[in-house]
């Protein structure tokens, strides 16, 4: 009897899955690329070599080259904004662990952003005084950085949307001064 029930269940699942149509196939996960003089930030339109601090790159299905980000916070913004592609194949960030000069991270130290530990709310800011999410491969490196520079350690999924998409004094940037009232 169990054999008949099990066989019926297998047949039912097979029929349901086959009726769903062909599954969309995503491309293979590409490896991270190294920054060259041609790497231009997706949002700022400037060469990544002109910006200090950690960087990011995202590979989207259907595109051969990565989408570059001058800061890791911009990479998070891309993943949150509804107008940007959600067919993401790979997301890489600079591992800041062991970096001696935070302005000039070493090349070749890309890590999967989903596996990284991020320090948010630290004294390290992205371009124009914007907030930065500083990535580390090792939790211990992230904790040491936070102890020395302030901030808290979070995972990729724990980076708050308002940390990424808003700017205020907590980011080290100044609020615009309101225009005087016209009488």
VENUR-V985206 format. One record per backbone hydrogen bond with DSSP energy under -0.5 kcal/mol. CO is the residue of the C=O (numbers start at 1). NH is the residue of the N-H. E is the energy in kcal/mol with one decimal. If there is no record, write none. Layout:
co/nh/e
CO/NH/E
CO/NH/E
This chain:
co/nh/e
1/5/-2.3
2/6/-2.8
3/7/-2.5
4/8/-2.5
5/9/-2.2
6/10/-2.3
7/11/-2.4
8/12/-2.6
9/13/-2.5
10/14/-2.3
11/15/-2.4
12/16/-2.4
13/17/-2.7
14/18/-2.3
15/19/-1.4
17/20/-1.0
18/21/-0.8
24/26/-0.5
28/30/-0.6
36/39/-1.7
38/40/-0.7
39/48/-2.5
40/68/-0.6
41/45/-1.8
46/41/-3.1
47/50/-1.7
48/51/-1.9
55/94/-1.7
56/69/-2.3
57/92/-3.0
58/60/-0.5
58/67/-3.2
59/89/-3.2
59/90/-1.3
60/63/-2.1
66/68/-0.6
67/58/-2.2
68/42/-2.9
69/56/-1.8
71/75/-1.1
72/76/-1.9
73/77/-2.1
74/78/-2.2
75/79/-1.6
76/80/-1.2
77/80/-0.6
77/81/-2.4
81/84/-1.4
86/88/-1.2
87/61/-3.1
90/59/-2.6
91/113/-3.0
92/57/-2.3
93/111/-2.5
94/96/-0.7
96/99/-1.6
100/102/-0.6
101/104/-1.2
102/53/-0.5
106/109/-0.6
109/95/-3.0
111/93/-2.3
112/115/-1.5
112/116/-0.7
113/116/-0.8
116/156/-0.5
117/136/-1.9
118/120/-0.6
118/154/-3.0
119/134/-2.4
120/152/-2.4
123/125/-0.5
126/129/-1.2
127/130/-1.6
130/126/-2.5
132/121/-0.5
132/134/-0.7
133/135/-0.6
134/119/-2.3
135/96/-2.5
136/117/-2.9
138/142/-1.9
139/143/-2.7
140/144/-2.2
141/145/-2.3
142/146/-2.5
143/147/-2.2
144/148/-1.8
145/149/-2.5
146/150/-1.9
149/123/-1.8
152/120/-2.5
154/118/-3.2
155/158/-0.7
155/159/-0.6
156/159/-1.1
158/160/-0.5
160/163/-0.6
160/164/-1.4
161/165/-2.8
162/166/-0.9
168/171/-1.8
168/173/-1.0
169/172/-1.7
181/183/-0.5
